[in-house]
Amino acid sequence: MRCQPLWSICRLALLVGVLATLALLASCGGGTTPQPTTGSVRLTLSDPPTCKAPIGDFTNVWVTVTRVRAHISSTANPDDSGWVDLVDLRSTPKQIDLLSIGDTSCTLATLGSTTGLPPGNYQQIRLYLLSNNPAAGEATPQPNNCGANGYNCARLEDGSVKTLLLSSEDKTGIKIPPGQIAGGAIKIDAGQTADLNIDFSACQSILRQGNGQFRLKPTLHIGEVSLTTDSITGKVVDSVTGNPIPNATIFVLAEQPDSEGIDRVIRQRTANATDGTFSLCPLPPGEYDIVVAAVSEAGVTYNATITFKVPTGAALGNILLVPETGTATTPGEIQGEVSTASATGATGSDIALSAFQEATPSGGTATLVTIPLLPGSTENVATEALPTCASGTKCASYSLYVPASNPMVGTFTTSGTVYATPVVGDVLYRVNARAFVPGSGGTANCSPSSLTTNLDNVGNPLKVTAGTPVTAQTLAFTGCTEGF
């Protein structure tokens, strides 16, 4: 018998060792399959049609979206490096009617999906609209529902079409800052797909100017959602009859506290006019305070009902609304004026107005809650140089129509929410104004940027009585600046 040479034995031993090592690595998950290093998003758009005729002035509101971008820095400028495209529609702009969503639909339109995104926490989002006067060769939507009125427009109840003037939404985009992003940032993980929804509150974003023109003052929120499960549902009924309120305008708001501890609107819808049902969706996961108010077709105003601490996925069942009685069936009206100025003179601002009432959840502390504004309210104004303005300021007047009663309050439980009877006595409100750079989508341009008053124009508590207007103390902004 011949012996194998020594080098052959060594080579065989080496081969066996390599194979064993590879087998061990494979069994331990150490194979060569590459791990994903990027993430993906699916982007949808929603909008509450709370100003659609006959509730409001509009039958259609068309905007043309061209791009949505994101940045990990909340302070990045539009021209800085580091922006990524969540959706790029510049070659095929998408024109969307913001008021076309149904009562039970969660999303209005799918903007698109994108892969290959760097992981990270994106703290700023910008949504771009097509210019009403696009450059030569720039793609436009076909067909264009705005006709000769640009590519962003509104059709009024009388059939006329008005161009929605843009400030910088086509050049720098509508900024969605951390305060309007659920959780403060959009998290994109490697190997994961995030379902994102932008809520374009058209009814809070259209500003009627003194010259009869209309301008966009966009108000947007964005968050990661589950398009199938993240909703809050319920049914609004008359507390006296136990039945739906016939042909009523019923406003339903989902709110969360902001940095000031004030309940601000995150989503809003109108309930179905026939049976009073509603679905607030899609909602980022969390707890919300649900606020409901209504006006019946007969003109009877219902008080607000507040349900605190409602989790996503909850079914609220019947929500009772108490009708006003006797001489108090009409809404209350708060009138007032806002003014803006810089250190050197008059400055213009976009102003968003809200009305608050104080309510206390079970076992909690008193909270300022945003109350739905009833039809006819001017919740958005732009300060202008008017003869009535104080020297060195620009100003605007407003009227807010609200329930002339105290709210009914309950705290959600899975076994059934118990509501306390509305407090009898003075109906006290506060008016809040927030000042923004025109067309910025949420950039403050006054310091402080938010002012609140609980006093009338003679220094008494701001008490609301049905059918009798009350004038609030003037909200005077100083330290304002023009532009971004």
HELIX and SHEET records of a PDB file:
HELIX    1   1 LEU A    6  SER A   27  1                                  22    
HELIX    2   2 PRO A  178  GLN A  180  5                                   3    
HELIX    3   3 ALA A  182  GLY A  184  5                                   3    
HELIX    4   4 ALA A  202  GLN A  204  5                                   3    
HELIX    5   5 GLY A  326  ALA A  328  5                                   3    
SHEET    1   A 4 ALA A 109  LEU A 117  0                                        
SHEET    2   A 4 GLY A  39  SER A  46 -1                                        
SHEET    3   A 4 THR A 193  PHE A 200  1                                        
SHEET    4   A 4 LEU A 220  GLU A 224 -1                                        
SHEET    1   B 3 VAL A  84  ASP A  88  0                                        
SHEET    2   B 3 PHE A  58  HIS A  71 -1                                        
SHEET    3   B 3 LYS A  94  ASP A  97 -1                                        
SHEET    1   C 4 VAL A  84  ASP A  88  0                                        
SHEET    2   C 4 PHE A  58  HIS A  71 -1                                        
SHEET    3   C 4 GLN A 124  LEU A 129 -1                                        
SHEET    4   C 4 ILE A 174  ILE A 176 -1                                        
SHEET    1   D 6 VAL A  84  ASP A  88  0                                        
SHEET    2   D 6 PHE A  58  HIS A  71 -1                                        
SHEET    3   D 6 CYS A 153  LEU A 156 -1                                        
SHEET    4   D 6 VAL A 161  LEU A 165 -1                                        
SHEET    5   D 6 PHE A 214  LEU A 216  1                                        
SHEET    6   D 6 ILE A 206  ARG A 208 -1                                        
SHEET    1   E 2 GLY A 120  TYR A 122  0                                        
SHEET    2   E 2 ILE A 186  ILE A 188 -1                                        
SHEET    1   F 3 THR A 277  LEU A 280  0                                        
SHEET    2   F 3 ILE A 232  ASP A 238 -1                                        
SHEET    3   F 3 ALA A 315  LEU A 321  1                                        
SHEET    1   G 6 ASP A 263  THR A 270  0                                        
SHEET    2   G 6 THR A 249  PRO A 257 -1                                        
SHEET    3   G 6 GLU A 287  VAL A 295 -1                                        
SHEET    4   G 6 THR A 301  PRO A 311 -1                                        
SHEET    5   G 6 MET A 408  THR A 411  1                                        
SHEET    6   G 6 TYR A 419  ALA A 420 -1                                        
SHEET    1   H 3 LYS A 394  VAL A 402  0                                        
SHEET    2   H 3 GLY A 332  THR A 340 -1                                        
SHEET    3   H 3 VAL A 470  THR A 471  1                                        
SHEET    1   I 3 LYS A 394  VAL A 402  0                                        
SHEET    2   I 3 GLY A 332  THR A 340 -1                                        
SHEET    3   I 3 LEU A 475  PHE A 477  1                                        
SHEET    1   J 3 THR A 367  THR A 370  0                                        
SHEET    2   J 3 ASP A 350  ALA A 359 -1                                        
SHEET    3   J 3 ASN A 380  ALA A 382 -1                                        
SHEET    1   K 4 THR A 367  THR A 370  0                                        
SHEET    2   K 4 ASP A 350  ALA A 359 -1                                        
SHEET    3   K 4 ARG A 430  PHE A 436 -1                                        
SHEET    4   K 4 SER A 450  THR A 453 -1                                        
END                                                                             
